[in-house]
């Protein structure tokens, strides 16, 4: 692992904030694991509920938003210690779990409602 440190200047206070590349990569790996788990669980839920079409995709976006809010609540008011920005926390990896979501969604929908 790289021990490099990146810095940026905080807009509000003017202080220099340092980020370890290894720590940032580890945090995003944990977030990616949470997103994949969320995609599988919400896909299974959407399939069992019988959601089809746009309602299923809206359920995916809603589940992603709920996960984002839960992560922000878990990080608390000091989210800057763990993540570079809130926007990257919301957008990075959101659609990487889409295929997992669709797989679980269609599989459970077929098992519950078709067969």
VODOFI-826360 format. One record per residue (C-alpha): residue in three letters; z negated, x, y negated. Coordinates in steps of 0.25 Angstrom, whole numbers, padded with zeros to 4 digits, always signed. Each point is the difference from the previous one (the first is absolute). Layout:
<nodes>
alaZXY ...
</nodes>
This chain:
<nodes>
unk+0000+0000+0000 unk+0003+0004-0014 unk-0012+0003-0009 unk+0008-0002-0013 unk-0006-0007-0011 unk+0008-0009-0010 unk-0005-0004-0014 unk+0003-0010-0010 unk-0006-0004-0013 unk-0008-0014-0001 unk+0006-0008-0011 unk-0013-0007-0004 unk-0010+0012-0001 unk+0010+0012-0001 unk-0007+0007+0012 unk+0008+0008+0010 unk-0001-0007+0014 unk+0003+0009+0013 unk+0005-0006+0013 unk+0001+0008+0013 unk+0013-0002+0007 unk-0007-0001+0014 unk-0010-0010-0005 unk+0011-0009-0006 unk+0009+0001+0012 unk-0012-0004+0009 unk-0004-0012-0009 unk+0015-0005+0001 unk+0000+0002+0015 unk-0013-0009+0001 unk+0007-0010-0009 unk+0013+0001+0009 unk-0009-0003+0012 unk-0006-0012-0007 unk+0013-0005-0004 unk+0006+0001+0014 unk-0012-0007+0006 unk+0001-0011-0011 unk+0014-0002+0003 unk-0002-0002+0015 unk-0012-0009-0002 unk+0007-0009-0011 unk+0013+0000+0008 unk-0008-0006+0012 unk-0007-0010-0009 unk+0013-0004-0006 unk+0006-0002+0014 unk-0012-0008+0005 unk+0000-0009-0013 unk+0015-0003+0002 unk+0005+0006-0013 unk+0015+0001-0001 unk+0010+0005-0011 unk-0005+0003-0014 unk-0014-0005+0004 unk-0002+0011+0010 unk+0005+0011-0010 unk-0009-0006-0011 unk-0012+0001+0010 unk+0004+0015+0002 unk-0001+0002-0016 unk-0013-0007-0001 unk-0006+0008+0011 unk+0005+0013-0007 unk-0006-0005-0013 unk-0014-0004+0007 unk+0000+0014+0007 unk+0002+0007-0014 unk-0011-0008-0006 unk-0009+0003+0011 unk+0003+0015-0001 unk-0003-0001-0015 unk-0013-0007+0003 unk-0004+0011+0010 unk+0003+0011-0009 unk-0007-0006-0012 unk+0001+0003-0014 unk+0002+0015+0003 unk+0013-0002+0007 unk+0006+0012-0007 unk-0008+0009+0009 unk+0008-0005+0012 unk+0013-0004-0005 unk+0010+0005-0011 unk+0004-0013-0005 unk-0003-0015+0004 unk+0015-0003+0000 unk+0003+0011+0010 unk-0011-0006+0008 unk+0007-0014+0000 unk+0014+0004+0002 unk+0000+0012+0009 unk+0002-0004+0014 unk+0000-0015-0003 unk+0014-0002+0007 unk-0002+0011+0011 unk-0008-0010+0007 unk+0010-0011-0001 unk+0007+0003+0013 unk-0014+0000+0007 unk-0002-0014-0007 unk+0013-0006+0004 unk-0002+0005+0015 unk-0014-0006+0001 unk+0004-0012-0007 unk+0012-0004+0008 unk-0006+0004+0013 unk-0012-0008-0002 unk+0008-0012-0006 unk+0008+0000+0013 unk-0011+0001+0009 unk-0008-0011-0006 unk+0011-0010-0006 unk+0012+0003+0009 unk-0005+0002+0014 
</nodes>
